[in-house]
Amino acid sequence: MRIDIITVLPEMIEQTLNTSILARAQAKGLVEIHLHQLRDYSTNKWRRVDDYPFGGEPGMVMCVEPIERAIEHLKAEREYDEIIYTSPDGEQFNQSVANELSLMNNMIILCGHYKGIDQRVRDHLITREISIGDYVLTGGELAAAVMSDAIVRLIPGAIGDAGSALNDTFQDNLLAPPIYSRPADYKGWKVPEILLSGNDAKIAEWRMNQAVERTRRLRPDLLREK
């Protein structure tokens, strides 16, 4: 997989994208993540990528020309499954979307800034708009980092235990069951006996029941989606 991120602030997420699971996945050759400075595609001497919007709206808007130049430059080198714009009014990013995107080969993520991007970019260049929540950030870089992390950890080999990602919270529309570690008894706070029994079938049944109960109590909307 290759993820190309177009941004005006690559330094905001560069360290995050080269840390922990993301760093190991890149070292293993499972994914390539490339940051592209949008200002490099500006044609004016000040390297500006924003301007005043038509119609007298307040704030600034990201211009169509440098974005189109950046995207077309990347598309000339390879085909992309998706060209994603991180937007607060896009479809909600969730585990299901992460699963879907983790199966793709190449994607571009365009990080929004200012009051947003010229609508013509959304109309003619973007294939998908994704939001990580109903709130507005300074820019789309943090959203791009969140999405990249959630996607990459699902690629086989990215994490040490391949089965771990399969029972993460939100997989199968369930919250993860409670988990415990040693010691089995800490200040009288005891691990449930079933987890110490060695009976794998009973433990699996207990975990499923706990996952369903936690989901019913904390996120009943997930059960309604099943």
ZATOR-933850 format. One record per residue (C-alpha): residue in three letters; x, y, z; residue number from 0. Coordinates in steps of 0.25 Angstrom, whole numbers, m for minus. Layout:
! residues N
<fivo aa="Ala" u="X" v="Y" w="Z" i="NUM"/>
...
END
This chain:
! residues 226
<fivo aa="Met" u="0" v="0" w="0" i="0"/>
<fivo aa="Arg" u="4" v="14" w="m3" i="1"/>
<fivo aa="Ile" u="m2" v="26" w="4" i="2"/>
<fivo aa="Asp" u="2" v="40" w="m1" i="3"/>
<fivo aa="Ile" u="m2" v="52" w="8" i="4"/>
<fivo aa="Ile" u="m3" v="66" w="2" i="5"/>
<fivo aa="Thr" u="m2" v="77" w="13" i="6"/>
<fivo aa="Val" u="3" v="91" w="16" i="7"/>
<fivo aa="Leu" u="8" v="86" w="29" i="8"/>
<fivo aa="Pro" u="16" v="73" w="27" i="9"/>
<fivo aa="Glu" u="23" v="75" w="40" i="10"/>
<fivo aa="Met" u="11" v="74" w="48" i="11"/>
<fivo aa="Ile" u="10" v="59" w="46" i="12"/>
<fivo aa="Glu" u="23" v="55" w="41" i="13"/>
<fivo aa="Gln" u="28" v="49" w="54" i="14"/>
<fivo aa="Thr" u="15" v="42" w="56" i="15"/>
<fivo aa="Leu" u="15" v="35" w="43" i="16"/>
<fivo aa="Asn" u="29" v="30" w="46" i="17"/>
<fivo aa="Thr" u="27" v="24" w="60" i="18"/>
<fivo aa="Ser" u="22" v="11" w="66" i="19"/>
<fivo aa="Ile" u="13" v="2" w="57" i="20"/>
<fivo aa="Leu" u="14" v="12" w="45" i="21"/>
<fivo aa="Ala" u="29" v="12" w="46" i="22"/>
<fivo aa="Arg" u="30" v="m3" w="47" i="23"/>
<fivo aa="Ala" u="20" v="m5" w="35" i="24"/>
<fivo aa="Gln" u="28" v="4" w="26" i="25"/>
<fivo aa="Ala" u="41" v="m3" w="30" i="26"/>
<fivo aa="Lys" u="35" v="m16" w="27" i="27"/>
<fivo aa="Gly" u="31" v="m11" w="13" i="28"/>
<fivo aa="Leu" u="17" v="m13" w="16" i="29"/>
<fivo aa="Val" u="13" v="2" w="13" i="30"/>
<fivo aa="Glu" u="19" v="14" w="8" i="31"/>
<fivo aa="Ile" u="15" v="28" w="14" i="32"/>
<fivo aa="His" u="19" v="40" w="6" i="33"/>
<fivo aa="Leu" u="17" v="55" w="11" i="34"/>
<fivo aa="His" u="16" v="65" w="0" i="35"/>
<fivo aa="Gln" u="17" v="80" w="2" i="36"/>
<fivo aa="Leu" u="6" v="87" w="m5" i="37"/>
<fivo aa="Arg" u="13" v="100" w="m6" i="38"/>
<fivo aa="Asp" u="23" v="93" w="m16" i="39"/>
<fivo aa="Tyr" u="12" v="93" w="m26" i="40"/>
<fivo aa="Ser" u="9" v="108" w="m25" i="41"/>
<fivo aa="Thr" u="13" v="116" w="m37" i="42"/>
<fivo aa="Asn" u="14" v="129" w="m30" i="43"/>
<fivo aa="Lys" u="27" v="134" w="m24" i="44"/>
<fivo aa="Trp" u="21" v="135" w="m10" i="45"/>
<fivo aa="Arg" u="17" v="120" w="m11" i="46"/>
<fivo aa="Arg" u="3" v="123" w="m7" i="47"/>
<fivo aa="Val" u="m7" v="113" w="m8" i="48"/>
<fivo aa="Asp" u="m19" v="121" w="m2" i="49"/>
<fivo aa="Asp" u="m27" v="133" w="m6" i="50"/>
<fivo aa="Tyr" u="m40" v="141" w="m3" i="51"/>
<fivo aa="Pro" u="m53" v="134" w="m7" i="52"/>
<fivo aa="Phe" u="m62" v="140" w="m17" i="53"/>
<fivo aa="Gly" u="m75" v="145" w="m11" i="54"/>
<fivo aa="Gly" u="m69" v="152" w="1" i="55"/>
<fivo aa="Glu" u="m69" v="141" w="11" i="56"/>
<fivo aa="Pro" u="m59" v="143" w="22" i="57"/>
<fivo aa="Gly" u="m46" v="135" w="23" i="58"/>
<fivo aa="Met" u="m37" v="129" w="12" i="59"/>
<fivo aa="Val" u="m39" v="117" w="3" i="60"/>
<fivo aa="Met" u="m29" v="107" w="m3" i="61"/>
<fivo aa="Cys" u="m28" v="110" w="m17" i="62"/>
<fivo aa="Val" u="m31" v="100" w="m28" i="63"/>
<fivo aa="Glu" u="m18" v="101" w="m37" i="64"/>
<fivo aa="Pro" u="m7" v="96" w="m27" i="65"/>
<fivo aa="Ile" u="m16" v="85" w="m22" i="66"/>
<fivo aa="Glu" u="m19" v="81" w="m37" i="67"/>
<fivo aa="Arg" u="m5" v="81" w="m40" i="68"/>
<fivo aa="Ala" u="m1" v="73" w="m28" i="69"/>
<fivo aa="Ile" u="m11" v="62" w="m31" i="70"/>
<fivo aa="Glu" u="m9" v="61" w="m45" i="71"/>
<fivo aa="His" u="6" v="60" w="m43" i="72"/>
<fivo aa="Leu" u="4" v="48" w="m34" i="73"/>
<fivo aa="Lys" u="m7" v="42" w="m43" i="74"/>
<fivo aa="Ala" u="4" v="42" w="m55" i="75"/>
<fivo aa="Glu" u="13" v="33" w="m47" i="76"/>
<fivo aa="Arg" u="2" v="22" w="m42" i="77"/>
<fivo aa="Glu" u="m13" v="19" w="m41" i="78"/>
<fivo aa="Tyr" u="m20" v="22" w="m29" i="79"/>
<fivo aa="Asp" u="m32" v="15" w="m23" i="80"/>
<fivo aa="Glu" u="m37" v="27" w="m15" i="81"/>
<fivo aa="Ile" u="m34" v="42" w="m14" i="82"/>
<fivo aa="Ile" u="m39" v="46" w="m1" i="83"/>
<fivo aa="Tyr" u="m41" v="60" w="5" i="84"/>
<fivo aa="Thr" u="m41" v="61" w="20" i="85"/>
<fivo aa="Ser" u="m54" v="69" w="23" i="86"/>
<fivo aa="Pro" u="m63" v="71" w="35" i="87"/>
<fivo aa="Asp" u="m75" v="69" w="26" i="88"/>
<fivo aa="Gly" u="m70" v="56" w="20" i="89"/>
<fivo aa="Glu" u="m75" v="42" w="23" i="90"/>
<fivo aa="Gln" u="m72" v="38" w="37" i="91"/>
<fivo aa="Phe" u="m59" v="30" w="38" i="92"/>
<fivo aa="Asn" u="m60" v="17" w="46" i="93"/>
<fivo aa="Gln" u="m55" v="3" w="47" i="94"/>
<fivo aa="Ser" u="m63" v="m2" w="35" i="95"/>
<fivo aa="Val" u="m57" v="9" w="26" i="96"/>
<fivo aa="Ala" u="m43" v="6" w="32" i="97"/>
<fivo aa="Asn" u="m45" v="m8" w="28" i="98"/>
<fivo aa="Glu" u="m49" v="m4" w="14" i="99"/>
<fivo aa="Leu" u="m38" v="5" w="12" i="100"/>
<fivo aa="Ser" u="m27" v="m5" w="17" i="101"/>
<fivo aa="Leu" u="m30" v="m14" w="5" i="102"/>
<fivo aa="Met" u="m26" v="m3" w="m5" i="103"/>
<fivo aa="Asn" u="m13" v="m1" w="m12" i="104"/>
<fivo aa="Asn" u="m11" v="14" w="m13" i="105"/>
<fivo aa="Met" u="m18" v="26" w="m8" i="106"/>
<fivo aa="Ile" u="m16" v="41" w="m7" i="107"/>
<fivo aa="Ile" u="m21" v="48" w="5" i="108"/>
<fivo aa="Leu" u="m23" v="63" w="3" i="109"/>
<fivo aa="Cys" u="m22" v="71" w="16" i="110"/>
<fivo aa="Gly" u="m32" v="83" w="17" i="111"/>
<fivo aa="His" u="m28" v="96" w="23" i="112"/>
<fivo aa="Tyr" u="m33" v="110" w="25" i="113"/>
<fivo aa="Lys" u="m48" v="111" w="22" i="114"/>
<fivo aa="Gly" u="m47" v="99" w="13" i="115"/>
<fivo aa="Ile" u="m43" v="96" w="m2" i="116"/>
<fivo aa="Asp" u="m49" v="102" w="m15" i="117"/>
<fivo aa="Gln" u="m62" v="94" w="m18" i="118"/>
<fivo aa="Arg" u="m57" v="91" w="m32" i="119"/>
<fivo aa="Val" u="m46" v="82" w="m25" i="120"/>
<fivo aa="Arg" u="m57" v="74" w="m18" i="121"/>
<fivo aa="Asp" u="m66" v="73" w="m31" i="122"/>
<fivo aa="His" u="m55" v="69" w="m41" i="123"/>
<fivo aa="Leu" u="m43" v="63" w="m33" i="124"/>
<fivo aa="Ile" u="m48" v="57" w="m20" i="125"/>
<fivo aa="Thr" u="m54" v="43" w="m20" i="126"/>
<fivo aa="Arg" u="m57" v="42" w="m5" i="127"/>
<fivo aa="Glu" u="m59" v="52" w="6" i="128"/>
<fivo aa="Ile" u="m56" v="46" w="20" i="129"/>
<fivo aa="Ser" u="m58" v="53" w="34" i="130"/>
<fivo aa="Ile" u="m52" v="47" w="47" i="131"/>
<fivo aa="Gly" u="m63" v="55" w="55" i="132"/>
<fivo aa="Asp" u="m73" v="66" w="56" i="133"/>
<fivo aa="Tyr" u="m64" v="77" w="60" i="134"/>
<fivo aa="Val" u="m54" v="86" w="52" i="135"/>
<fivo aa="Leu" u="m39" v="85" w="54" i="136"/>
<fivo aa="Thr" u="m28" v="95" w="50" i="137"/>
<fivo aa="Gly" u="m25" v="86" w="38" i="138"/>
<fivo aa="Gly" u="m27" v="72" w="32" i="139"/>
<fivo aa="Glu" u="m13" v="67" w="36" i="140"/>
<fivo aa="Leu" u="m18" v="61" w="49" i="141"/>
<fivo aa="Ala" u="m29" v="54" w="42" i="142"/>
<fivo aa="Ala" u="m20" v="48" w="32" i="143"/>
<fivo aa="Ala" u="m11" v="43" w="43" i="144"/>
<fivo aa="Val" u="m22" v="36" w="50" i="145"/>
<fivo aa="Met" u="m27" v="30" w="37" i="146"/>
<fivo aa="Ser" u="m14" v="25" w="33" i="147"/>
<fivo aa="Asp" u="m11" v="19" w="47" i="148"/>
<fivo aa="Ala" u="m25" v="12" w="47" i="149"/>
<fivo aa="Ile" u="m23" v="7" w="33" i="150"/>
<fivo aa="Val" u="m9" v="2" w="34" i="151"/>
<fivo aa="Arg" u="m10" v="m6" w="46" i="152"/>
<fivo aa="Leu" u="m20" v="m15" w="39" i="153"/>
<fivo aa="Ile" u="m10" v="m19" w="28" i="154"/>
<fivo aa="Pro" u="m6" v="m33" w="31" i="155"/>
<fivo aa="Gly" u="8" v="m33" w="37" i="156"/>
<fivo aa="Ala" u="7" v="m19" w="42" i="157"/>
<fivo aa="Ile" u="5" v="m23" w="57" i="158"/>
<fivo aa="Gly" u="12" v="m35" w="63" i="159"/>
<fivo aa="Asp" u="m1" v="m43" w="66" i="160"/>
<fivo aa="Ala" u="m9" v="m44" w="54" i="161"/>
<fivo aa="Gly" u="m21" v="m48" w="62" i="162"/>
<fivo aa="Ser" u="m21" v="m36" w="71" i="163"/>
<fivo aa="Ala" u="m27" v="m26" w="61" i="164"/>
<fivo aa="Leu" u="m38" v="m36" w="58" i="165"/>
<fivo aa="Asn" u="m44" v="m34" w="72" i="166"/>
<fivo aa="Asp" u="m41" v="m19" w="73" i="167"/>
<fivo aa="Thr" u="m53" v="m10" w="78" i="168"/>
<fivo aa="Phe" u="m63" v="m8" w="67" i="169"/>
<fivo aa="Gln" u="m59" v="m20" w="59" i="170"/>
<fivo aa="Asp" u="m72" v="m28" w="57" i="171"/>
<fivo aa="Asn" u="m79" v="m15" w="62" i="172"/>
<fivo aa="Leu" u="m75" v="m19" w="77" i="173"/>
<fivo aa="Leu" u="m67" v="m13" w="87" i="174"/>
<fivo aa="Ala" u="m55" v="m21" w="92" i="175"/>
<fivo aa="Pro" u="m58" v="m29" w="105" i="176"/>
<fivo aa="Pro" u="m50" v="m26" w="118" i="177"/>
<fivo aa="Ile" u="m36" v="m31" w="118" i="178"/>
<fivo aa="Tyr" u="m27" v="m34" w="130" i="179"/>
<fivo aa="Ser" u="m12" v="m37" w="133" i="180"/>
<fivo aa="Arg" u="m4" v="m42" w="145" i="181"/>
<fivo aa="Pro" u="m5" v="m42" w="156" i="182"/>
<fivo aa="Ala" u="m18" v="m50" w="157" i="183"/>
<fivo aa="Asp" u="m21" v="m43" w="171" i="184"/>
<fivo aa="Tyr" u="m16" v="m29" w="173" i="185"/>
<fivo aa="Lys" u="m21" v="m23" w="186" i="186"/>
<fivo aa="Gly" u="m33" v="m32" w="186" i="187"/>
<fivo aa="Trp" u="m36" v="m28" w="172" i="188"/>
<fivo aa="Lys" u="m37" v="m41" w="165" i="189"/>
<fivo aa="Val" u="m37" v="m46" w="151" i="190"/>
<fivo aa="Pro" u="m50" v="m54" w="147" i="191"/>
<fivo aa="Glu" u="m48" v="m69" w="150" i="192"/>
<fivo aa="Ile" u="m52" v="m73" w="136" i="193"/>
<fivo aa="Leu" u="m40" v="m66" w="130" i="194"/>
<fivo aa="Leu" u="m31" v="m75" w="139" i="195"/>
<fivo aa="Ser" u="m38" v="m88" w="136" i="196"/>
<fivo aa="Gly" u="m31" v="m92" w="123" i="197"/>
<fivo aa="Asn" u="m44" v="m95" w="117" i="198"/>
<fivo aa="Asp" u="m42" v="m88" w="103" i="199"/>
<fivo aa="Ala" u="m57" v="m91" w="99" i="200"/>
<fivo aa="Lys" u="m63" v="m85" w="112" i="201"/>
<fivo aa="Ile" u="m53" v="m73" w="111" i="202"/>
<fivo aa="Ala" u="m57" v="m70" w="97" i="203"/>
<fivo aa="Glu" u="m72" v="m71" w="101" i="204"/>
<fivo aa="Trp" u="m69" v="m62" w="113" i="205"/>
<fivo aa="Arg" u="m62" v="m52" w="104" i="206"/>
<fivo aa="Met" u="m73" v="m51" w="94" i="207"/>
<fivo aa="Asn" u="m84" v="m49" w="105" i="208"/>
<fivo aa="Gln" u="m76" v="m38" w="111" i="209"/>
<fivo aa="Ala" u="m74" v="m31" w="98" i="210"/>
<fivo aa="Val" u="m89" v="m32" w="95" i="211"/>
<fivo aa="Glu" u="m92" v="m27" w="109" i="212"/>
<fivo aa="Arg" u="m82" v="m15" w="108" i="213"/>
<fivo aa="Thr" u="m87" v="m11" w="95" i="214"/>
<fivo aa="Arg" u="m102" v="m12" w="99" i="215"/>
<fivo aa="Arg" u="m99" v="m3" w="111" i="216"/>
<fivo aa="Leu" u="m89" v="7" w="105" i="217"/>
<fivo aa="Arg" u="m92" v="7" w="90" i="218"/>
<fivo aa="Pro" u="m106" v="1" w="87" i="219"/>
<fivo aa="Asp" u="m106" v="8" w="74" i="220"/>
<fivo aa="Leu" u="m95" v="m2" w="69" i="221"/>
<fivo aa="Leu" u="m104" v="m14" w="72" i="222"/>
<fivo aa="Arg" u="m115" v="m8" w="64" i="223"/>
<fivo aa="Glu" u="m106" v="m7" w="52" i="224"/>
<fivo aa="Lys" u="m104" v="m22" w="51" i="225"/>
END
